[in-house]
Amino acid sequence: MATVFAPGRVNIIGEHTDYTGGLVLPMALELGITFSGTTGGDRLALTSEGHHPVDLGLDAVDEATPLAAIEPSWVRFLVAVARRLGVSPAVEGSLRSTLPLGGTGLSSSTALTCAALLQYGAEGAPLALAQVARQAEIDATGVEIGLMDQAACLACTPDHALLMDCGDLSVSHVPMPPSMEVLVVHSGQARQLADSAYNDRRQACADIEAMIGPLRQADLGVLARLEDPIHRRRARHVITENRRVLDMVEAFAADDPAAAGRILAEGHASLAEDYEVSIPLVDELVERLDKTEGVYGARMTGGGFGGSVVALCRPGTDLDVDTWWTRARPGGGARIVPA
């Protein structure tokens, strides 16, 4: 019998950069998924708050069964992890989540995947485990995601954001300044990454890099070499977003909330105009938050097309919104919970 906890995450800055080997600055949340269970046996039997109980014989989840045929869909993440590890998916137990339901963009699927990874006995360095979790999520969803979510879920430390170079996989822990509190606000529009244009954006970046080389090493001067205006906008977002990550680290080190707020505003404008992954509902929420007393800046967070907004605020700031929101303390990575 083991109990594991895996957190959700919010990305402060560095959006749609991870799959081009760029820079990201996420932090783990204190909200997440607790998975208690006993592995082995001949069934995959789980209870989960907000979902009907699952009780499947191993013949329903064996190697001959395509992941896409397994229902309910969230069980695919567990089976995908077990297949990546080469172990039986049999487990009996329960799942409990403190992450809000409804496609909030806080990486609940990654939290579930990483919880399953530890529940099935995976061991290793956090970034090595993150790569296994990433492959399992790709197996389960068919979406070619980057490594940021899994790294944040497994490698973050309390009271710090995680600066990660997704090219060489180097990481450093960045202290969160005391003058800034992170708030996460759901837009009210559920985000489903597999239903979005995420893969289209990723393919556009691959096409751009085939023409000009790695975006991680590019500067704005390369834009003149791109004839397609859409390619120019996509490249401009990635290049400037990498710069914004470094600028945010400097703003945190200087404890400069005004600069941090400006960086978030610039990041949202780039995502909305150059990368075109925001939606009017999210834009309206960001604008409303930017006008709220105590809010230094806000932007959409996650893959886009709905989900949540992240805001940096003066500590103790309250919001008058109709959707779910929370104060987000930077937490630690996935771990086994002592008995």
C-alpha positions as a LaTeX table, in Angstrom:
\begin{tabular}{lrrr}
\hline
Residue & $x$ (\AA) & $y$ (\AA) & $z$ (\AA) \\
\hline
Met1 & 0.00 & 0.00 & 0.00 \\
Ala2 & 1.38 & 3.40 & $-0.97$ \\
Thr3 & 0.10 & 6.96 & $-1.02$ \\
Val4 & 1.65 & 9.47 & $-3.41$ \\
Phe5 & 0.96 & 13.12 & $-4.12$ \\
Ala6 & 1.59 & 14.92 & $-7.40$ \\
Pro7 & 0.95 & 18.65 & $-7.80$ \\
Gly8 & $-0.63$ & 20.66 & $-10.54$ \\
Arg9 & 1.40 & 23.53 & $-11.90$ \\
Val10 & 1.00 & 27.08 & $-13.11$ \\
Asn11 & 3.42 & 28.58 & $-15.60$ \\
Ile12 & 4.44 & 32.09 & $-14.65$ \\
Ile13 & 6.07 & 32.88 & $-18.01$ \\
Gly14 & 7.55 & 30.91 & $-20.92$ \\
Glu15 & 4.57 & 29.67 & $-22.93$ \\
His16 & 4.86 & 27.54 & $-26.08$ \\
Thr17 & 8.64 & 27.60 & $-25.80$ \\
Asp18 & 9.36 & 24.17 & $-24.31$ \\
Tyr19 & 8.90 & 22.17 & $-27.52$ \\
Thr20 & 11.50 & 24.31 & $-29.28$ \\
Gly21 & 14.07 & 23.82 & $-26.53$ \\
Gly22 & 13.35 & 27.21 & $-24.99$ \\
Leu23 & 13.06 & 28.63 & $-21.48$ \\
Val24 & 10.18 & 28.23 & $-19.04$ \\
Leu25 & 9.42 & 29.40 & $-15.50$ \\
Pro26 & 6.65 & 27.28 & $-13.94$ \\
Met27 & 5.95 & 26.53 & $-10.30$ \\
Ala28 & 4.27 & 23.57 & $-8.66$ \\
Leu29 & 1.05 & 24.17 & $-6.76$ \\
Glu30 & 0.09 & 22.93 & $-3.33$ \\
Leu31 & $-3.04$ & 21.63 & $-5.09$ \\
Gly32 & $-2.79$ & 18.24 & $-6.73$ \\
Ile33 & $-3.75$ & 14.58 & $-6.85$ \\
Thr34 & $-3.35$ & 12.08 & $-4.02$ \\
Phe35 & $-3.26$ & 8.46 & $-5.18$ \\
Ser36 & $-3.56$ & 5.74 & $-2.55$ \\
Gly37 & $-3.43$ & 2.18 & $-3.73$ \\
Thr38 & $-2.04$ & $-1.33$ & $-3.74$ \\
Thr39 & $-0.47$ & $-2.49$ & $-6.99$ \\
Gly40 & $-0.62$ & $-6.07$ & $-8.22$ \\
Gly41 & $-3.57$ & $-8.39$ & $-8.38$ \\
Asp42 & $-5.83$ & $-8.91$ & $-11.36$ \\
Arg43 & $-7.86$ & $-5.69$ & $-11.57$ \\
Leu44 & $-7.65$ & $-1.97$ & $-12.06$ \\
Ala45 & $-10.20$ & $-0.83$ & $-9.51$ \\
Leu46 & $-10.32$ & 2.80 & $-8.35$ \\
Thr47 & $-12.67$ & 5.24 & $-6.75$ \\
Ser48 & $-12.31$ & 8.92 & $-7.53$ \\
Glu49 & $-14.17$ & 11.97 & $-6.26$ \\
Gly50 & $-16.33$ & 13.41 & $-9.00$ \\
His51 & $-16.17$ & 10.26 & $-11.13$ \\
His52 & $-17.90$ & 6.91 & $-11.18$ \\
Pro53 & $-15.86$ & 4.02 & $-9.71$ \\
Val54 & $-13.72$ & 2.10 & $-12.20$ \\
Asp55 & $-13.39$ & $-1.67$ & $-12.02$ \\
Leu56 & $-11.67$ & $-3.24$ & $-15.02$ \\
Gly57 & $-10.21$ & $-6.67$ & $-15.50$ \\
Leu58 & $-6.73$ & $-6.80$ & $-16.95$ \\
Asp59 & $-8.11$ & $-8.13$ & $-20.24$ \\
Ala60 & $-9.73$ & $-4.70$ & $-20.75$ \\
Val61 & $-6.40$ & $-2.85$ & $-20.47$ \\
Asp62 & $-3.90$ & $-5.37$ & $-21.85$ \\
Glu63 & $-1.34$ & $-4.56$ & $-24.55$ \\
Ala64 & $-3.75$ & $-5.61$ & $-27.28$ \\
Thr65 & $-6.21$ & $-2.90$ & $-26.27$ \\
Pro66 & $-5.55$ & 0.49 & $-27.92$ \\
Leu67 & $-5.27$ & 3.27 & $-25.36$ \\
Ala68 & $-7.91$ & 5.26 & $-27.25$ \\
Ala69 & $-10.42$ & 2.44 & $-26.63$ \\
Ile70 & $-10.03$ & 2.48 & $-22.84$ \\
Glu71 & $-12.82$ & 4.18 & $-20.91$ \\
Pro72 & $-13.09$ & 6.32 & $-18.93$ \\
Ser73 & $-10.44$ & 8.39 & $-20.70$ \\
Trp74 & $-8.51$ & 9.33 & $-17.56$ \\
Val75 & $-7.63$ & 5.66 & $-17.00$ \\
Arg76 & $-5.56$ & 5.85 & $-20.21$ \\
Phe77 & $-2.92$ & 7.86 & $-18.38$ \\
Leu78 & $-2.46$ & 5.11 & $-15.79$ \\
Val79 & $-2.29$ & 2.38 & $-18.40$ \\
Ala80 & 0.11 & 4.41 & $-20.53$ \\
Val81 & 2.44 & 4.83 & $-17.55$ \\
Ala82 & 2.33 & 1.10 & $-16.75$ \\
Arg83 & 3.13 & 0.24 & $-20.37$ \\
Arg84 & 6.06 & 2.68 & $-20.43$ \\
Leu85 & 7.41 & 1.10 & $-17.24$ \\
Gly86 & 6.75 & $-2.46$ & $-18.43$ \\
Val87 & 4.63 & $-3.33$ & $-15.39$ \\
Ser88 & 1.08 & $-4.52$ & $-14.86$ \\
Pro89 & $-1.49$ & $-1.69$ & $-14.59$ \\
Ala90 & $-3.31$ & $-3.62$ & $-11.85$ \\
Val91 & $-4.00$ & $-1.43$ & $-8.85$ \\
Glu92 & $-6.77$ & $-1.05$ & $-6.29$ \\
Gly93 & $-7.28$ & 2.17 & $-4.41$ \\
Ser94 & $-8.54$ & 5.74 & $-4.60$ \\
Leu95 & $-7.78$ & 9.09 & $-6.19$ \\
Arg96 & $-8.49$ & 12.45 & $-4.58$ \\
Ser97 & $-7.90$ & 15.78 & $-6.31$ \\
Thr98 & $-7.81$ & 19.30 & $-4.92$ \\
Leu99 & $-7.37$ & 20.70 & $-8.43$ \\
Pro100 & $-10.55$ & 22.23 & $-9.83$ \\
Leu101 & $-12.42$ & 20.31 & $-12.50$ \\
Gly102 & $-13.20$ & 21.70 & $-15.92$ \\
Gly103 & $-10.11$ & 22.14 & $-18.10$ \\
Thr104 & $-8.41$ & 24.81 & $-16.00$ \\
Gly105 & $-5.02$ & 24.40 & $-17.66$ \\
Leu106 & $-3.28$ & 23.54 & $-14.36$ \\
Ser107 & $-1.95$ & 20.22 & $-15.65$ \\
Ser108 & $-4.27$ & 17.84 & $-13.85$ \\
Ser109 & $-3.46$ & 15.18 & $-16.46$ \\
Thr110 & 0.25 & 15.58 & $-15.74$ \\
Ala111 & $-0.42$ & 15.34 & $-12.00$ \\
Leu112 & $-2.34$ & 12.11 & $-12.58$ \\
Thr113 & 0.42 & 10.74 & $-14.82$ \\
Cys114 & 3.18 & 11.54 & $-12.33$ \\
Ala115 & 1.17 & 10.15 & $-9.42$ \\
Ala116 & 0.74 & 6.93 & $-11.38$ \\
Leu117 & 4.46 & 6.89 & $-12.15$ \\
Leu118 & 5.33 & 6.85 & $-8.44$ \\
Gln119 & 2.45 & 4.52 & $-7.57$ \\
Tyr120 & 3.77 & 1.93 & $-10.04$ \\
Gly121 & 7.20 & 2.12 & $-8.43$ \\
Ala122 & 9.25 & 4.26 & $-10.83$ \\
Glu123 & 12.53 & 5.51 & $-9.42$ \\
Gly124 & 15.14 & 7.90 & $-10.74$ \\
Ala125 & 16.12 & 11.54 & $-11.03$ \\
Pro126 & 13.20 & 13.95 & $-11.44$ \\
Leu127 & 14.00 & 14.95 & $-15.02$ \\
Ala128 & 14.51 & 11.34 & $-16.08$ \\
Leu129 & 11.11 & 10.48 & $-14.64$ \\
Ala130 & 9.65 & 13.57 & $-16.31$ \\
Gln131 & 10.66 & 12.25 & $-19.72$ \\
Val132 & 8.89 & 8.95 & $-19.03$ \\
Ala133 & 5.79 & 10.83 & $-17.89$ \\
Arg134 & 5.87 & 13.01 & $-21.01$ \\
Gln135 & 5.98 & 9.98 & $-23.29$ \\
Ala136 & 3.11 & 8.39 & $-21.39$ \\
Glu137 & 1.00 & 11.54 & $-21.80$ \\
Ile138 & 1.73 & 11.63 & $-25.52$ \\
Asp139 & 0.68 & 7.97 & $-25.71$ \\
Ala140 & $-2.56$ & 8.70 & $-23.87$ \\
Thr141 & $-3.57$ & 11.87 & $-25.73$ \\
Gly142 & $-1.84$ & 11.88 & $-29.09$ \\
Val143 & $-0.70$ & 15.46 & $-28.42$ \\
Glu144 & 3.03 & 16.13 & $-28.86$ \\
Ile145 & 3.51 & 18.09 & $-25.63$ \\
Gly146 & 6.79 & 19.48 & $-24.34$ \\
Leu147 & 8.53 & 18.60 & $-21.07$ \\
Met148 & 7.66 & 21.62 & $-18.94$ \\
Asp149 & 4.61 & 20.26 & $-17.11$ \\
Gln150 & 6.22 & 16.98 & $-16.10$ \\
Ala151 & 9.43 & 18.71 & $-14.99$ \\
Ala152 & 7.47 & 21.16 & $-12.85$ \\
Cys153 & 5.41 & 18.36 & $-11.32$ \\
Leu154 & 8.47 & 16.32 & $-10.38$ \\
Ala155 & 11.36 & 18.76 & $-9.86$ \\
Cys156 & 9.94 & 21.88 & $-8.17$ \\
Thr157 & 10.80 & 22.85 & $-4.62$ \\
Pro158 & 8.67 & 24.80 & $-2.10$ \\
Asp159 & 8.76 & 28.61 & $-2.31$ \\
His160 & 10.56 & 28.54 & $-5.67$ \\
Ala161 & 9.74 & 28.69 & $-9.34$ \\
Leu162 & 11.65 & 26.38 & $-11.69$ \\
Leu163 & 13.81 & 27.95 & $-14.40$ \\
Met164 & 14.31 & 25.28 & $-17.01$ \\
Asp165 & 16.19 & 25.28 & $-20.28$ \\
Cys166 & 14.25 & 22.74 & $-22.32$ \\
Gly167 & 17.18 & 22.41 & $-24.72$ \\
Asp168 & 19.90 & 21.12 & $-22.41$ \\
Leu169 & 17.46 & 20.22 & $-19.57$ \\
Ser170 & 19.34 & 22.32 & $-17.04$ \\
Val171 & 17.27 & 23.64 & $-14.14$ \\
Ser172 & 17.66 & 26.13 & $-11.32$ \\
His173 & 15.33 & 27.06 & $-8.49$ \\
Val174 & 14.29 & 30.72 & $-8.41$ \\
Pro175 & 13.05 & 32.12 & $-5.07$ \\
Met176 & 9.64 & 33.75 & $-5.23$ \\
Pro177 & 9.89 & 37.34 & $-3.93$ \\
Pro178 & 7.88 & 38.25 & $-0.82$ \\
Ser179 & 6.31 & 41.31 & $-2.48$ \\
Met180 & 4.43 & 39.19 & $-5.03$ \\
Glu181 & 1.65 & 36.68 & $-4.56$ \\
Val182 & 0.53 & 34.41 & $-7.39$ \\
Leu183 & $-3.19$ & 34.14 & $-8.07$ \\
Val184 & $-4.71$ & 31.64 & $-10.50$ \\
Val185 & $-8.11$ & 32.51 & $-11.98$ \\
His186 & $-10.19$ & 30.18 & $-14.13$ \\
Ser187 & $-11.56$ & 31.91 & $-17.21$ \\
Gly188 & $-14.78$ & 29.93 & $-17.19$ \\
Gln189 & $-13.91$ & 28.29 & $-20.51$ \\
Ala190 & $-12.71$ & 24.70 & $-20.20$ \\
Arg191 & $-9.54$ & 23.97 & $-22.14$ \\
Gln192 & $-8.98$ & 20.61 & $-23.81$ \\
Leu193 & $-5.51$ & 20.53 & $-25.32$ \\
Ala194 & $-6.29$ & 17.64 & $-27.67$ \\
Asp195 & $-9.16$ & 19.68 & $-29.13$ \\
Ser196 & $-7.08$ & 22.81 & $-29.63$ \\
Ala197 & $-4.66$ & 23.93 & $-32.32$ \\
Tyr198 & $-1.68$ & 22.98 & $-30.13$ \\
Asn199 & $-0.25$ & 20.50 & $-32.63$ \\
Asp200 & $-0.69$ & 23.07 & $-35.42$ \\
Arg201 & 1.40 & 25.60 & $-33.50$ \\
Arg202 & 4.03 & 23.00 & $-32.82$ \\
Gln203 & 4.18 & 22.05 & $-36.49$ \\
Ala204 & 4.52 & 25.71 & $-37.45$ \\
Cys205 & 7.56 & 26.00 & $-35.18$ \\
Ala206 & 9.06 & 22.86 & $-36.73$ \\
Asp207 & 8.55 & 24.36 & $-40.20$ \\
Ile208 & 10.15 & 27.64 & $-39.09$ \\
Glu209 & 13.18 & 25.88 & $-37.61$ \\
Ala210 & 13.65 & 23.94 & $-40.84$ \\
Met211 & 14.12 & 27.30 & $-42.54$ \\
Ile212 & 16.11 & 29.36 & $-40.02$ \\
Gly213 & 17.50 & 26.90 & $-37.47$ \\
Pro214 & 16.75 & 26.59 & $-33.74$ \\
Leu215 & 14.43 & 29.28 & $-32.38$ \\
Arg216 & 16.21 & 29.02 & $-29.03$ \\
Gln217 & 19.30 & 30.52 & $-30.65$ \\
Ala218 & 17.51 & 33.02 & $-32.88$ \\
Asp219 & 17.10 & 36.78 & $-32.54$ \\
Leu220 & 14.52 & 39.06 & $-34.09$ \\
Gly221 & 16.77 & 39.67 & $-37.08$ \\
Val222 & 15.83 & 36.27 & $-38.52$ \\
Leu223 & 12.22 & 37.36 & $-39.00$ \\
Ala224 & 13.19 & 39.07 & $-42.26$ \\
Arg225 & 14.03 & 35.64 & $-43.68$ \\
Leu226 & 10.48 & 34.38 & $-43.18$ \\
Glu227 & 8.17 & 35.22 & $-46.07$ \\
Asp228 & 4.99 & 33.90 & $-44.47$ \\
Pro229 & 3.54 & 36.54 & $-42.07$ \\
Ile230 & 2.10 & 33.81 & $-39.87$ \\
His231 & 5.52 & 32.22 & $-39.53$ \\
Arg232 & 6.97 & 35.63 & $-38.64$ \\
Arg233 & 4.42 & 36.11 & $-35.87$ \\
Arg234 & 4.90 & 32.62 & $-34.45$ \\
Ala235 & 8.69 & 33.00 & $-34.45$ \\
Arg236 & 8.50 & 36.46 & $-32.89$ \\
His237 & 6.48 & 35.11 & $-30.00$ \\
Val238 & 8.91 & 32.30 & $-29.23$ \\
Ile239 & 12.01 & 34.51 & $-29.51$ \\
Thr240 & 10.59 & 37.30 & $-27.33$ \\
Glu241 & 9.06 & 34.85 & $-24.84$ \\
Asn242 & 12.46 & 33.31 & $-24.14$ \\
Arg243 & 13.73 & 36.81 & $-23.38$ \\
Arg244 & 10.76 & 37.44 & $-21.08$ \\
Val245 & 11.63 & 34.39 & $-18.99$ \\
Leu246 & 15.09 & 35.79 & $-18.28$ \\
Asp247 & 13.63 & 39.23 & $-17.63$ \\
Met248 & 11.20 & 37.73 & $-15.10$ \\
Val249 & 14.02 & 35.99 & $-13.25$ \\
Glu250 & 15.76 & 39.36 & $-13.01$ \\
Ala251 & 12.56 & 41.02 & $-11.80$ \\
Phe252 & 12.18 & 38.39 & $-9.10$ \\
Ala253 & 15.81 & 38.78 & $-8.00$ \\
Ala254 & 15.35 & 42.56 & $-7.82$ \\
Asp255 & 11.97 & 42.17 & $-6.05$ \\
Asp256 & 10.50 & 44.48 & $-8.69$ \\
Pro257 & 6.74 & 43.85 & $-8.96$ \\
Ala258 & 6.15 & 46.63 & $-11.50$ \\
Ala259 & 8.63 & 45.07 & $-13.93$ \\
Ala260 & 7.15 & 41.62 & $-13.35$ \\
Gly261 & 3.68 & 42.95 & $-14.15$ \\
Arg262 & 4.88 & 44.53 & $-17.40$ \\
Ile263 & 6.46 & 41.24 & $-18.44$ \\
Leu264 & 3.18 & 39.39 & $-17.90$ \\
Ala265 & 1.30 & 42.00 & $-19.93$ \\
Glu266 & 3.78 & 41.74 & $-22.80$ \\
Gly267 & 3.57 & 37.95 & $-22.65$ \\
His268 & $-0.21$ & 37.95 & $-22.91$ \\
Ala269 & $-0.20$ & 40.36 & $-25.83$ \\
Ser270 & 2.29 & 38.13 & $-27.64$ \\
Leu271 & 0.22 & 35.00 & $-27.02$ \\
Ala272 & $-2.97$ & 36.72 & $-28.16$ \\
Glu273 & $-1.63$ & 38.56 & $-31.22$ \\
Asp274 & 1.45 & 36.68 & $-32.45$ \\
Tyr275 & 0.71 & 33.12 & $-31.35$ \\
Glu276 & $-3.09$ & 33.44 & $-31.48$ \\
Val277 & $-3.85$ & 31.00 & $-28.67$ \\
Ser278 & $-5.99$ & 33.25 & $-26.50$ \\
Ile279 & $-9.74$ & 33.77 & $-26.82$ \\
Pro280 & $-11.91$ & 36.86 & $-26.18$ \\
Leu281 & $-13.15$ & 35.56 & $-22.82$ \\
Val282 & $-9.57$ & 35.20 & $-21.56$ \\
Asp283 & $-8.54$ & 38.57 & $-22.99$ \\
Glu284 & $-11.45$ & 40.23 & $-21.17$ \\
Leu285 & $-10.49$ & 38.56 & $-17.89$ \\
Val286 & $-6.85$ & 39.66 & $-18.25$ \\
Glu287 & $-7.98$ & 43.23 & $-18.95$ \\
Arg288 & $-10.26$ & 43.19 & $-15.92$ \\
Leu289 & $-7.52$ & 41.86 & $-13.66$ \\
Asp290 & $-5.04$ & 44.45 & $-14.93$ \\
Lys291 & $-7.45$ & 47.15 & $-13.72$ \\
Thr292 & $-7.87$ & 45.57 & $-10.26$ \\
Glu293 & $-6.25$ & 47.30 & $-7.30$ \\
Gly294 & $-3.24$ & 45.31 & $-6.13$ \\
Val295 & $-2.72$ & 43.38 & $-9.38$ \\
Tyr296 & 0.67 & 44.04 & $-10.96$ \\
Gly297 & $-0.06$ & 42.10 & $-14.16$ \\
Ala298 & $-1.85$ & 39.07 & $-15.60$ \\
Arg299 & $-1.74$ & 36.78 & $-18.59$ \\
Met300 & $-3.21$ & 33.53 & $-19.89$ \\
Thr301 & $-1.32$ & 30.47 & $-18.74$ \\
Gly302 & $-1.12$ & 27.02 & $-20.24$ \\
Gly303 & $-1.61$ & 25.92 & $-23.82$ \\
Gly304 & $-4.38$ & 28.41 & $-24.50$ \\
Phe305 & $-7.90$ & 28.34 & $-25.96$ \\
Gly306 & $-9.42$ & 28.74 & $-22.50$ \\
Gly307 & $-8.20$ & 27.52 & $-19.14$ \\
Ser308 & $-6.75$ & 29.84 & $-16.53$ \\
Val309 & $-5.07$ & 33.20 & $-16.08$ \\
Val310 & $-2.08$ & 33.79 & $-13.79$ \\
Ala311 & $-1.71$ & 37.11 & $-11.99$ \\
Leu312 & 1.07 & 38.58 & $-9.86$ \\
Cys313 & $-0.41$ & 40.64 & $-7.05$ \\
Arg314 & 0.31 & 42.46 & $-3.85$ \\
Pro315 & $-0.03$ & 39.89 & $-1.04$ \\
Gly316 & $-3.58$ & 39.71 & 0.30 \\
Thr317 & $-5.22$ & 41.04 & $-2.86$ \\
Asp318 & $-8.80$ & 39.85 & $-3.28$ \\
Leu319 & $-10.60$ & 39.42 & $-6.58$ \\
Asp320 & $-14.21$ & 40.09 & $-7.53$ \\
Val321 & $-14.75$ & 37.45 & $-10.20$ \\
Asp322 & $-17.49$ & 34.92 & $-10.87$ \\
Thr323 & $-15.15$ & 32.01 & $-11.58$ \\
Trp324 & $-12.91$ & 29.84 & $-9.43$ \\
Trp325 & $-9.69$ & 31.43 & $-8.20$ \\
Thr326 & $-7.05$ & 30.67 & $-5.63$ \\
Arg327 & $-3.91$ & 32.01 & $-4.04$ \\
Ala328 & $-1.15$ & 29.79 & $-5.36$ \\
Arg329 & 1.74 & 29.06 & $-3.04$ \\
Pro330 & 4.73 & 27.49 & $-4.81$ \\
Gly331 & 4.90 & 23.89 & $-3.65$ \\
Gly332 & 7.21 & 20.91 & $-3.96$ \\
Gly333 & 7.29 & 18.15 & $-6.54$ \\
Ala334 & 5.58 & 14.76 & $-6.63$ \\
Arg335 & 6.43 & 12.56 & $-3.68$ \\
Ile336 & 5.53 & 9.50 & $-1.66$ \\
Val337 & 3.47 & 10.49 & 1.38 \\
Pro338 & 4.83 & 8.96 & 4.58 \\
Ala339 & 2.45 & 6.49 & 6.23 \\
\hline
\end{tabular}
